[in-house]
């Protein structure tokens, strides 16, 4: 393991890297390390710890591949001390594969066949520049397998071409040229213009590979996969050949002529395709990383969206023909009742049903899905609330339906509500999203939530790992109520996972609510390590020990108890009394295992135990004069909600069933590189309409000057 390389790559000290790796190898999770082991890591945050973990994983892949290569070359009895030293000093897969290339088991290549015909000595003489008359020299190699001098020279050139392809310096030079100046270009395939109309921007396109944004590269790759575009990546061919000529062309003029031919063939047939594949993969990996980062950030913002909290909610999944599905949920999200109304056909009857539900269950808030008929349903409910004189008392919220249909048809939803159909489950999901977006959205595959760009085109394994990390981070940063959390939420708590989450729920069902964190150790298969990792992120309201409803870890309860004792008070009183807390001198409690970072966190937690980092939910209204894209006029200033953020801008819902785009250049009066600098998901914004293209269903918006 090379911790110095990891230190350099991540930008932290080698000491921090070693400490982090030791904790990871002990089974500690990223959220646990960042929250409860600050002294050990020197205060690394989740991102840095995750980067160390990922860099370590890549090194393990390199080490594993190196071992396989060393074994393969040793079995061929070609492993020299020098080659072994080079392989052991290589810390990237590219370096390893370059060193291994000459020793790989080859298929029947042109060079292999030429060697079998005995042409390697001729190739060697040409390669060393020692041939003044190539035809005369080649004559000596004509035999029953080699028909003439042309065939002999061609075979020799095939061998040289393969040598050039396998030469480390040659590959390094061409790789450097690709890195500095490779251009990615695309052409539309013959007779594909109509079928591939959405790719017309790429029918005759080129851009420097190093500068192409991720969304353009992924669009090119998708067009290529769909058979619409031909995509090519290469630097200037003349420059590439000149670089190789300088490296290899030497000796007698006749040798030089043969070498130039061999170099040209070797570059075009072997070296360029090989490095092109490498750079295609690298650029795709880079584009994937960028797209995944955008998706991850969007997901984080969605998961940490403002919760309404534990209220009695009436939720409606709107619809025209099939009616609006209505449910009422108690403050814990439990279904109390469900029904269907037809507000656009039988308005009076629908009004009576809603009024009865609002009164019978003492509903405090109404959630309405933002899909088909959402605006019309919202208007119907608002008028009803105004008629009842409750418009100010009962909150009315539009809620994103993205992914609700995925959840309602899932095994998970069937398990929760086996006797309800998908429409009722969808309404329940809408209501619960308003109450606690995090707790509800963890039940849905993140890819189905509908944020980000090209999420189906990126590496799905890398995407899943990144999104799981985001979900885990969000769940642990907020904390989880141990007595109300579903198994789907508990599975993301540090140290648990699906099995222990299920065991906790079953234990809770059999034994009643948890009264202390210590009770967790009675859960089947939940041992000391899992307890250590999870306990600090689990909350127990009304626990006998108030610290059980805080982010203070049980391993540090003794410190808080000592603080209270030193001040002649109880822990509960210390948490309530700000004046008492001001008397605490943290330095008094510093020890070999506990430093000021942990003590500072403990004090903050005592000031505001179990604080939720999420903001309070805000009510929002669209412009009531605008309902369809046809109602829009250039110059209109409208309220909107940010629904998606990409590298090239933000999409905003202005209430017309078609999101508008605020291009990154239109997000602010100053230059910004990343839309996240000025907007976040679910943010209420003011936008001006700059263009409406009904045929292409495109709405252009700006936030400049507003």
N, C-alpha and C positions, 0 to 999 in steps of 0.2 A: 504494500500500500504506500502511495506517495502523498502524504498529507501536505507537503509543501506545495504541490500542484493544486490541490483542492483549496488551500489557503489563498493562493494567487488568483484562482478562478473566481472564488466567492468574494474575495476582498476583505477577509478577516484574518486574525492571527492564527498561526499554526497551533498555538496553545488552545485557542477557542475551538479549532477544528477537532483536535484530539479529545477534548472534553465532550464535545457534541457526539462524536462517533462512539465514545465509551457509553454515553447515556442511551444512544439508539440501540447499541448492541445489547444493552441490559433490558431492552424491551420498552423503553420510554417512548411516548408519542411526542409529536411536534408541539401540540398545544400544551402538554404537560411541561415539557422542557422550557418553553418560552415563558410560561407563567410561574413555575415553581422551582426552576433551577437556574435563576439568573446569575447567582454567584459563580456557579460552575462554568457557565458559557461566557461570562463577561457581558451579560445582558443582550445576547443575540435575540432578534425577534423571529417570528414564525417564518417570514420569507427567507431570512438568512439560514435558519436551521433547515428549512426545506431544501435550500440550495446545496447545503453541505450533504444532506441525505442523497440528493439526486446525483451530485458529483461522485459520491462514494459508490453509488450503484453503477455508474458508468465505468468507474475504475475496476469494479468487480467483473464487469463484462470484458474489459481489456485483459485483465489477469487470466480469466478463463480461456479467452481466445488465444492468448500467448502460450498457455500450457498446451493447448491442442496443436498449435503450430510447432512448438519445440518437439513435441512427441512425434509429429509427422516427419519432420526433417531428420530427427535422430533415427527413425526407422529406415529412412533412405540412406543412412550412414553418410550424411553430408553436413552434419552439424559441426562446424569448426568453432574453436574458441572465440574467434572474431565475430562470427555470425551470432553466436549465442549472446555475446556481450551487447551487440546491436539490438537484438530482440528484447533483451531484458531492460534495455534503456529506452525502449519505445513505449509511450504512454497514450497513444491514440490508435484506434483501429486502422486508420489510413496508413500510418507508419508501419504497423505490423503487416498489413496486407501487401504493401509495396515490397517489404523484405521477403515475404513468403512467395511472391508471384513467380520467381524463377523455379521454385520447388513444387509448385502445385501440380497435381496429376492433370495432364493435359489430354484433351480429346485429340483426334487425328487432325491436327492443324497442317496447314501448308508447310510450315517450318519443320514440323515433326517428320512429315513425309520426305522432305528434302534431306534431312539428317539421315534418314533410313537409306537414302540413295547414295550416301557417302559424300555429300556436298559441304559438310561443315568445314573442312580444311580450306576450301575455296572461299567460303564466307569469311573465315578468320583472316585470310590474307587480304581480302578486299577491305575488311573492316579496319585493319591496321594500316591500310594505304600502301601496301607493298606490291601492288600489281601495276605494271606499266603498260602491259598489253592484255586486256581482259579476255579477248577472244582466244588468243594463243594459250593463256593460262587455263581457260575453261576447257580447252580441247582435251586436256589430260583427264578430265572427269567424265568424258563421253563414254558410255558403255551400254550394256544391254538394258539398263534401267533408265539411262539418260540419253535421249535420242540425239541431241545436238548441243552446240555451245549456248544457243539462246535459252534452252531449257536448263542448262547448268547454271547460267548466270541468273535466270529467274529464280531458281531454287535457292541460290546463295543469297539473293536479295530477300527472299521470304524469311530466311534464317536471321538475317541482319535486322529486318523489320521487327521480328519478335524480340530480338535482343534490345532494340531501342525501346520497345514498349515496356520491357521489364527493367530498364535502367532507372535506378532511383533518381539520379540527377535530371534525366529527361522528364520523368514524371513530375518532379518538383518544379521544373521550369514551366511546363505546360499548365500545371495546376496554378502556378502563380499568375500566369497570363490569363487564365480563365477568371481567377479571382479579381484581377485588376480591370479587365476589359471585355469579358464575355458579354455578348448581346443575346437576349432571348427574342426570337422573332416568330411570327405565326402567319400562316396563309390559310384561306378558306379552301377546303377540298372541292374538287370539281363537282358541280351540280348540287352543292350543299347550301347555296346562298339563301334559298327560301326556308328550308328546314331549320337552318341555324341563324335566323334573323336576329335573335337576341344577342348573338355574338358579333354583330356587324362591326363593332368598334375594333375587333381583332382580326378582321378579314385580311388586312395588310398592315401588320403591326410590328414594331420593334422597340426595345428599350434596354438600357444597360441592366444586366442581371442584378448587379449589386444594389441598384437604386429602385427596382420595381417594388411597389407596395404589395403587401400580402394579398389584399383582396383582388388585385389584378392578376397576380400569379395564379391564385386558386381558380379564378375565372378561366384563365387560359388552360389550365390543367383539366378543368371540367369540360371545356369545349373539345379538348383533345380526346378525352375519354368517351365523349358522346359521338366521336367520329366526324365532327364538324371542322376541326382545325388540325393543321400540321404544325407542330411546334419544334423549333430547333434552338439549341444553345451552343454558341461557339464564339471564340475570339476571332480576330482577323487571321485568316489562314496564312497569308504571306508572312506576317509577324511570327506566327508559330513555327513555320518551316525555317525561317531565318534563324530563329533561336536554336533549333535543333541542328541546323547546318553548322553553326558556329561551334557546337559541342562535338560533333562527330566527323565533319568533313576534313580530311587531312591526307597527306602523302601524295602519291603520283596522280597526275591528271586523270588517267583512265579509272583509277580507283575512286577518285572524287566523283566522277560522273555516275558510277554505279551506286555510290553511297547516297548521292542526291536523289536518285530514283528510289532507293530502298527507304530513305527517310520519308519521302513524300507518301509512299505506299503505307509505311508503318504508321505514320501520323493519321492518315485518312481512314485506314481500315481497322487499326487497333487502338492507337493511343487516344485519338480524339473521341471515339465512341465510349471508351472506358472512362475518361475524365468527364465527358459530358454526362454520363450516367451518374457519376459521383456528384457532380454539381447540380444535376436535376434533383437528386435525393437531398442534397444539402439545402438547396433553395426551397424545396418543398417542406423540409423540416423547419426551416426558418419561418416560412409563411404559416405553417401549422402552429408554431409556437406563438406567433403574433396573433393569429386568429383565436387560439385557445386562451391567450391572456385577455383578449377583449371579452370573450365569452365568460371567462372566470370573473372578471371585474363586474360585468353585468349581472351575473348570477349572485355575486356577493351583495350587490346593491338591492336586488330583488329579495333575497333572503333576509336582509336586514331592514326591509321596508317597515314603515311605522305600523305597529300593531294597535288595534282598537282596545284590546285587552278583554278581560272576562266580563262580557255583557250578554244580555239576552238579545239575540239577533234574529230578525226575519230575513231570509235570503230568497231571492227570486232568480231563476234561470229563465230569461225571456224567450218568447217564441210567438209566432203569428198563428200558423195553422194548427199546431199541436198544443197551443196554450202556454201559459207561464207556470212553471213548476215552483211551488212555494213550500218552504220549510221553515220551522222555527227551531232554533238551537238554544240550549241553556248556556250559562256562562262557561261551562266546561266543554262546550261543543257537542253535547249529547243531543240527539234528535228527539224533539218533543212531539212534533206532528208534521204531516205533509199533505199537500192538496194541489189541485190544479185550478187556475182561473183563466178566463178568456176576456181580458180587459178591453179588447178591440172589437169584440162581437157582443159580449154581454157585460157592459160596463157597470151597470147598477149592481148586478149580482156579484161581480168581482170586487167592487168597492165594499159591499157588505161583508164579504169573506175576510178581506184584509182588515177592516175595522174591528171585526170580532176577534181576529188573531192578535192584533195589537193590544186590545184591552185584556183579553183572557190571559195572555202570557206576560203582560207588562213589558212589552218589547221596548228596548231603549234605542235600537239602531236598525236600519234597513240596508241590506247589501243587494245590489243589482248587477248581474253580469253584463259586461260591455259588448256582447256579441249582437247577433241579429235581434232587432226590436228593442235593444237596450235603451236607447234614447227615449223612445216612445213609452216604454214601461216606466222609466224614471219620471217622465212628465206626468203620467197617470198617478203614480204614487205621491208625487209632490203636491198635485192639486188636491188629492185626498187628504193629505196631512194638513194642508192649508184650510180645507173645509172643516177639519176636526179641531183646528186651532193648535196643532201639534208640530207645525213646521219648524219651530225653534227648539222644541223639546226632544224630538226624535231625529237622530242623525241619519242622513241619506247619502249613501256612498256608491259610486260606480266601481266595480272590481274587475280586474283583468281575468278573462276566462282562459287564457293561454294554458294549454295542458290539462284543463279540467276534464275534457272528454277522454283524455288518455287515462287519467286517474279513475274516472267513473266506470270504465270498461275493464279495469285491471283486476287481477286476482286479489289484490290487496283490498280494493273497494268491495268486492264480492264477499270477502272474509268479514269486513266490518259490517256490511249491510246486506246479508244474503237474501232477505225478503223484499228488497227494494230494487226498482229498475234503474237503468243508467241515468235517466233524467233526474231522478230524486237524488242520487249520489252526486251528480254534478252540482245541484243546488246546495247540497251540504258542503261541498268543497268550496263553493263561492263564499258562503257564510263564514266558514272557518278561516279562509284566507284573509278576510277582513279582521277577524279576531286575533289571529297570529299567523302571518304569512310564512314564517320560518317553520312552524310545526306542521303546516299543511303542505308546503312545497317540497319538503324532504320526502314525501310519499311519491313524487313524480320523477321520472327519469329527467335529469336536468336538460337533456337535449330537446325534450318536448315542450319546454317552457317558452320557446320562441324568441330568444334573445341571441345576439351575436351575429356572426356572418359565416357562411360556408361551413357550418358545424358538421355537415354530413360528408364533407370532402376532406376533412383533416384526419390524421391518424386517430382512429377511434379508441385505441388503448391509451394513448397519451391524453386524449380528451377526457376519458373516464377518470383517469388518475387525478388529473388537475381539478376536475369538478368535484370529485369526492373529497379532495383536500379542502376545497372552498367550503363545502357543506360542513365538513368536520370543524373547520376553523370558526364558521359562523355559529354553529350550535354551541361550541365550547366557550366562545366569547360572550354569548348571551347567558348561558347557563340553562339547566333543565330542571323543571319541577319533578322530582322523583315520584310523586304520588299521582300525577295527572298525565305524565308524558306517555305517548304511545311507544310501542316497541320500535316503530320506524324512526322516531326521533331519538330514542335511547341508543340505537345501534351506532349513532355517530358520536356518542360521548366517548371521550378519550379512554382507551383501554377496554371498551366493552365489545362492540361488534354484534352481529345478529343473534348468535347463540345466547350470550349473556343477557341481551336485551329481552329476549323471549323469556328467559328464566326469571328475570326481575318482574315482568308483568304477571307471570304465573304465580310467583311467590306473593305478589301484592294481592292477587285475586283470592288466594287461599287464606292469607294471614291478615288481610286488611292493610291499611296504609302504614308506611314506614314512619316510625316515631323518632328514629335517629339514623345518622349515617352509618353508625357501627353495625346496625342491623343488616346492612348489605352483605356482611361476611357470612350471614346465614343462608344467603342465596346459593343454590347448588352451583358448583363449579366456579364460583366467584372467589378467587383466592386473594392473598395479600397483595400480589403485584397488580391485579386488576383493580383492587380497592385503592391502592396508592395512586394509580393513574386516573381513576374516575371520580373519586369522592369529592374533590374540590370543585368539580363542575356540576354536581348534583345539589339541588336545593330542597329543603324540607320546611315548609311553612308551619308556623305554630309548633316548632320542635321545642323540646324542653331546653335544649342548649341552643341559644340564639345563633351561635356560630354555624350551626347546621344549615342555616338559611343564608349563608354568606359565601364568598369565594375564599375565605380563609381555609387553608388545608388542615385536616385533622392532625397532621403531624406537627402543626404549629399552634394548636390550641393551648398548649402549656405556656407558650410565650404570652398570649393574651391573658390567660388566667394569672400569670405572674404580674403583668401590668396592673390588672385590677386589684390584686392583693396589695401591691406596693402603694396603691392610691387609696386603699381602705374601702374598696367598693366591690360590686359584683360585675361580671362580664356584661350582663344585660344593662346595668346602669351605665357602665362605661360607654356602651354603644349609643346610649341616649344623651349622655352629658358631654357636650362639646367643650365645656370649661375644664372638665377632668382630662379629656384627651389632650388638651393644650399643655398639660403638665408633664406629658410623657416625653422623656429624653431617650430617643431611639438608640443612641450610642451605648446606653446602659445594657441593652439587650443583644448587642453584637457578640457573636461567638464564632468558633471555628467553622460551624456549618451554616450559620445564619448571618447574612450581612445586611447592610443598609437597604439594598434594593428590595429584598423580601420584607423587611420591617416597614419600609415606606408603603409597599402594597398593602400590608396588613392594616396600617393606620388608615389608609384611604378607604379600605373596605369597612372598617369600624365606623367611619363617618357616614357612609351610605351603603349599608349592606345589601347585597343582591341587586345592585343597581343594573338596570337594563340600558345598554348603550344605544338602543334605538330611540328615534324621535317619536313624538306623539303624532298620531294620524290627523291629517287636516282634511276638511271638507273642500270639495271642488265642484265648480259648475261650468259646463260648456256654454258658449253663446247660444241663447235659445232661438235666435233668428236664423241660425245655420244648422241644417240637418243633412244635406246632400252635397256632393261635390259641385253640382249644378248651381248651388246657392252661393258659391264662392266668387269673389271678385278680387282682382289684383288691387292691392293697397289695403285690404281689410286687415285690421289688427284684432287678433283673437286669442282667447286663453287656450292652452293646450297642456297635455301631459306627455312627458318623454316616455316612449314605449320601448325604444331600442337604441343602442349606441354602437356605432361601427367605427372603423378607422377613418372613414371619409365623412362622417357626420352623425347627426342624431335624427331619429324618426319621432315625429310628434303627432299624437292623436288630437285632432281639433273637432272631433264629434261628427265626422261625415263618412264613417265606415272605411275610410282610406287614409292611412297615415301620410303626412307630408314629410319631406326631407329638408332639414336644415343642414346644408353642406358645411363642412368644417370651416370654410372661409367665411361663412355667414353667421357663425355662432357668437362672435364678439367683435367689438370695434378695434381690437388689437389682434396681432397674429397669435394663433395658438396652434400647437402641433397635435395635441391630444384632446378630443372632445370632452373627456372626463375632467379637464381643467375647469370647465364652466358649467357642465350639466351632469345630472345623475338620473338614473331610472326613477320613474314615478314622480319626478319633479314637476311642479306646476310652473309653466312659463308663458310669456307673452310672445306671439310670433306675428309677423306680417306676411301676407300672401304675395308672392312675386310672380308666380306662374301657375296656370292650371291647364293641364293637357288631359282632357277627358278621354280621348282615344287610347292613349298609352297608360291611362290611370296613374298620372304623375302629378303631384302637387309640390311646388317648390316654395320654401318658406325662408324667412330671414329673422334673426334676432338682433341684427345691427341697429343701433340707434334707439332701441326700445328700453 
